[in-house]
């Protein structure tokens, strides 16, 4: 029993480290894509919005396949491969001189997220008890907000030198996350028995309450793309500096630190 408790405790520490690297890598580059391609290069916002939307659709829309693959092959290989794909997608953003390269880079990044996001979420269930799960997820959400601030501040500082440095830093953080998972994460299996992908998908789709819950989240993801696309441009226009984007995320972090965790514990 003590060994199980120790494994869960170490697993939670690892998840917090892994989550910090993922959030930093994501927010170093993603909030600045619209500033780079719409504000600096003068591309149509619809093109950049399409690229961001396709990334979101690829990651969240195909997450069911990522989860099924993780059930079949285990969490570790899916997480490592997915993070390397995202690193490749972010690195290729540095070469984006046409809309098609931008779209391909965002889709590649989304495919990476489709592979690593579902097994990472499943590991939260594996490493936490039902009694502590809500508080741990809330803690990770607070960490998300703090990591978003640090990532956006670092990305906006790098943007003042060169957008390529922004992309390469984000790619390096995901390579580091992949390395940590490859070296530190045991080869956990998420499913007790191997099932064909269609069987797992059928079980999920049969749960009508869950399906409706997922559909209601579509509005949240649409809003997320709009925030990622337009707010950084607006904030830069008002403040006159891309570094103000980091302060925008600092406001989000302050709200999360003061309200999110206490409300989650209370509820």
Secondary structure in CASP SS format (residue, H / E / C, confidence):
PFRMAT SS
TARGET T0000
AUTHOR 0000-0000-0000
METHOD secondary structure of the structure
MODEL  1
X C 1.00
X H 1.00
X H 1.00
X H 1.00
X H 1.00
X H 1.00
X H 1.00
X H 1.00
X H 1.00
X H 1.00
X H 1.00
X H 1.00
X H 1.00
X H 1.00
X H 1.00
X H 1.00
X H 1.00
X H 1.00
X H 1.00
X H 1.00
X H 1.00
X H 1.00
X H 1.00
X H 1.00
X H 1.00
X H 1.00
X H 1.00
X H 1.00
X H 1.00
X H 1.00
X H 1.00
X H 1.00
X H 1.00
X H 1.00
X H 1.00
X H 1.00
X H 1.00
X H 1.00
X H 1.00
X H 1.00
X C 1.00
X C 1.00
X C 1.00
X C 1.00
X H 1.00
X H 1.00
X H 1.00
X H 1.00
X H 1.00
X H 1.00
X H 1.00
X H 1.00
X H 1.00
X H 1.00
X H 1.00
X H 1.00
X H 1.00
X H 1.00
X H 1.00
X H 1.00
X H 1.00
X C 1.00
X H 1.00
X H 1.00
X H 1.00
X H 1.00
X H 1.00
X H 1.00
X H 1.00
X H 1.00
X H 1.00
X H 1.00
X H 1.00
X C 1.00
X H 1.00
X H 1.00
X H 1.00
X H 1.00
X H 1.00
X H 1.00
X H 1.00
X H 1.00
X H 1.00
X H 1.00
X H 1.00
X H 1.00
X H 1.00
X H 1.00
X H 1.00
X H 1.00
X H 1.00
X H 1.00
X H 1.00
X C 1.00
X C 1.00
X C 1.00
X C 1.00
X C 1.00
X H 1.00
X H 1.00
X H 1.00
X H 1.00
X H 1.00
X H 1.00
X H 1.00
X H 1.00
X H 1.00
X H 1.00
X H 1.00
X H 1.00
X H 1.00
X H 1.00
X H 1.00
X H 1.00
X H 1.00
X H 1.00
X H 1.00
X H 1.00
X H 1.00
X H 1.00
X H 1.00
X H 1.00
X H 1.00
X H 1.00
X H 1.00
X H 1.00
X H 1.00
X C 1.00
X C 1.00
X H 1.00
X H 1.00
X H 1.00
X H 1.00
X H 1.00
X H 1.00
X H 1.00
X H 1.00
X H 1.00
X H 1.00
X H 1.00
X H 1.00
X H 1.00
X H 1.00
X H 1.00
X H 1.00
X H 1.00
X H 1.00
X H 1.00
X H 1.00
X H 1.00
X H 1.00
X H 1.00
X H 1.00
X H 1.00
X H 1.00
X H 1.00
X H 1.00
X H 1.00
X H 1.00
X C 1.00
X C 1.00
X C 1.00
X H 1.00
X H 1.00
X H 1.00
X H 1.00
X H 1.00
X H 1.00
X H 1.00
X H 1.00
X H 1.00
X H 1.00
X H 1.00
X H 1.00
X H 1.00
X H 1.00
X H 1.00
X H 1.00
X H 1.00
X H 1.00
X H 1.00
X H 1.00
X H 1.00
X H 1.00
X C 1.00
X C 1.00
X C 1.00
X C 1.00
X C 1.00
X C 1.00
X C 1.00
X C 1.00
X C 1.00
X C 1.00
X C 1.00
X C 1.00
X H 1.00
X H 1.00
X H 1.00
X H 1.00
X H 1.00
X H 1.00
X H 1.00
X H 1.00
X H 1.00
X H 1.00
X C 1.00
X H 1.00
X H 1.00
X H 1.00
X H 1.00
X H 1.00
X H 1.00
X H 1.00
X H 1.00
X H 1.00
X H 1.00
X H 1.00
X H 1.00
X H 1.00
X H 1.00
X H 1.00
X H 1.00
X H 1.00
X H 1.00
X H 1.00
X H 1.00
X H 1.00
X H 1.00
X H 1.00
X H 1.00
X H 1.00
X H 1.00
X H 1.00
X H 1.00
X H 1.00
X H 1.00
X H 1.00
X H 1.00
X C 1.00
X C 1.00
X C 1.00
X C 1.00
X H 1.00
X H 1.00
X H 1.00
X H 1.00
X H 1.00
X H 1.00
X H 1.00
X H 1.00
X H 1.00
X H 1.00
X H 1.00
X H 1.00
X H 1.00
X H 1.00
X H 1.00
X H 1.00
X H 1.00
X H 1.00
X H 1.00
X H 1.00
X H 1.00
X H 1.00
X H 1.00
X C 1.00
END
